[in-house]
Amino acid sequence: MRYKIAVLPGDGIGIEIVPEAVKALEAIASRFGHQFEFTEALVGGAAYDAVGHPLPEETLALCKSSDAVLLGAIGGPEYDELPVHLRPEVGALLPLRKRLALFANLRPCILFPGLLQASTIKEEVIKGVDIMVIRELTGGLYFGNKSREKTPQGGETATDVLSYSTLEIERIVRLAYEVAGKRRKQLCSVDKANVLESSRLWRETVSRLEKEYPQVKTTHMYVDNCSMQLIRDPRQFDVIVTENMFGDILTDEASMLTGSIGMLPSASIGGEVGLYEPSHGSAPDIAGQNKANPLATILSAAMMLRYSFNLDQEAELIEKAVNKALEEGYRTGDLLACSDSEQPVKLLGTKEMGDIIAQKILQL
């Protein structure tokens, strides 16, 4: 099979980690006889520097004409003073999700056995953690109307509108039920229905749809309680579904269950073209130093194989390669504190870790 992949390295460590995911995909192509056609384009701060806008029309056109998009990371402190619509996160990432109709973000939180000591949480609490967080991606506060008004006292009032429609809630919740039905058949819907009207509509909609999926056990939880339960007893969760901002915050918290945010991949789906990216940022403090952990990006490529191309065997091989490398003690700097004392640590740079994963893909 032949697949067209738009490659958007972006900013900071994005230009270092994306080539390692491409390397893994090339190893998969060699192993299984697939053909991946990679076309690179500008996005984020790099695009602003080159053409004056973080999401050029040429980049958007490439994404729409591809079978999937592989994104690195965008943004940096040098862009923080730009007008809001030109900042990489607001001017590129959010419109990209909206224009590609990517309403669902899937973020698996899996603790690889080799990283059991990675978290500051007790091993008996996190051992065996395997959670899928499904976040609504194109609604809520991030996409609501925003305004500022001067006050008579000489200050300002800032307003962000949080709104959700029944349709927006139904489509993400139905997807979550489908995913839960293929896993351990447990779905936890997270909201703030005791305070927010949008959350009350969310909970009412989930409660109505629950009757259509009797094989899945449905629970409801307030977001503040969920944030506590993720640390207290994370293994109680199978699939979590929630709105945009809650999902953004909870997945960053959940990343620490895996040892590092450098281990958290993501898939944004819903439209004809899926977008795959690590959950971390551009990390400008370590950019260009061959220190970044490429595993989240490599695991995002595995999600691409699974969700865009239906290549489950190939996706599983990448995941096995990552697990094998970790079991053998290979680490980037962010994972140094998480090794079994009996297992010698082998510190690697970004490129070297990518090489190891590609080797494992070809050997396993």
Residue, then its C-alpha position, 0 to 999 in steps of 0.5 A: m500500500r502507498y500512503k501520503i503523509a504530511v510532515l510538519p516538524g514545527d519549532g523547538i525540538g519538533i525538528e529533532i523528534v519528527p525525523e525519528a518517527v519518520k525513521a520508525l515508519e521507514a523501518i515499518a515500510s521496509r519490514f512490511g513492504h508498504q510505501f510511505e510518501f513524506t512531504e514536509a511543510l512549515v507550521g507554527g513559528a517556523a512558518y511565521d518567520a518564513v511567510g508571516h503566518p503560522l499556518p500557510e495555505e500551502t501547508l493546510a492544502l498539503c494536509k487536506s490532500s494527504d492520508a495523515v499528518l505527522l506534527g512535531a511541536i510548535g511555539g516558543p517564547e519569542y512568539d509570545e508577544l505577537p498578536v493573538h491570531l499570529r501566535p503559533e498555538v492560536g494561529a496554527l494548531l487550533p485552526l488546523r484542528k478546526r479546518l480538518a474537522l478533528f473533533a476527537n483527541l485520543r491520548p493513551c496513558i500506558l505505563f511501560p513495564g520498563l518505566l515502573q520507577a519513572s513516576t514519583i507515585k508508588e509502584e503499587v499504585i501505578k503498575g499496570v496503568d492503561i488509560m485512554v483519554i478522549r478529549e473533545l477538540t473543537g469546542g468549549l472555551y478554546f473555540g468560544n467567542k473572546s472579548r475584552e472591554k474597558t471598565p469605568q475604573g480604568g481596567e479591563t474585563a476579559t470574557d471567554v465563552l464556553s458553549y457546547s451543542t448536543l451534536e458536539i457532545e453526542r459525536i465525541v461520546r459515541l466515539a468514546y463508547e465505541v473505543a470503550g467497547k473494544r477495551r475493558k468496557q468502562l467509560c468515565s465521563v468527566d464534567k463539572a455539572n454541579v457548576l457549569e450549564s455546559s456540563r449539565l448538558w454534557r451529563e444529560t447527553v451521556s446519560r441518554l446515550e448510555k442506554e444505547y451501550p448497555q455492554v459498557k459500564t458508565t460512570h460520571m465524575y467531576v473534573d476536580n475529583c478526577s484529577m485527584q483520583l488519577i493520582r490516588d487510584p489510576r487503575q480504576f479508569d479505562v476510558i475517560v471522555t471529557e470536554n476540551m479544556f478539562g481533557d487538556i489539563l487531565t492528560d498532562e497530569a496523566s502523563m506523569l503516571t507514565g514517567s514523562i510527558g515525553m512518553l505520551p502520544s496523541a491522535s486527533i481524528g474525526g475528519e478525513v485526515g488524522l493528525y498525530e503528534p506528541s502531547h508535549g510542547s516545543a521545549p526550547d530549553i533543550a532544542g538543538q541539543n539532541k536531548a529530546n525524548p522522541l518516543a511520544t512522537i514515535l508512538s504517535a506514528a504507531m497511532m497513525l498506522r492504527y487509526s488512519f491506515n488500519l495497520d494494527q500489526e505494524a502499530e503493535l510492532i512499533e509499541k513492542a520495539v519501544n517496550k523492548a528498548l526500555e526493558e533493555g535500559y535505553r533512556t533519554g535524559d528525561l527517563l534517567a531516574c526510572s531504571d531498575s537498579e539491576q538494569p544498567v542505564k544506557l543514556l542516549g540522545t534523540k537520534e540514537m534512541g530513534d536508531i534503536i527503535a528502528q533496529k528493534i522494528l527490523q529485528l523483532 
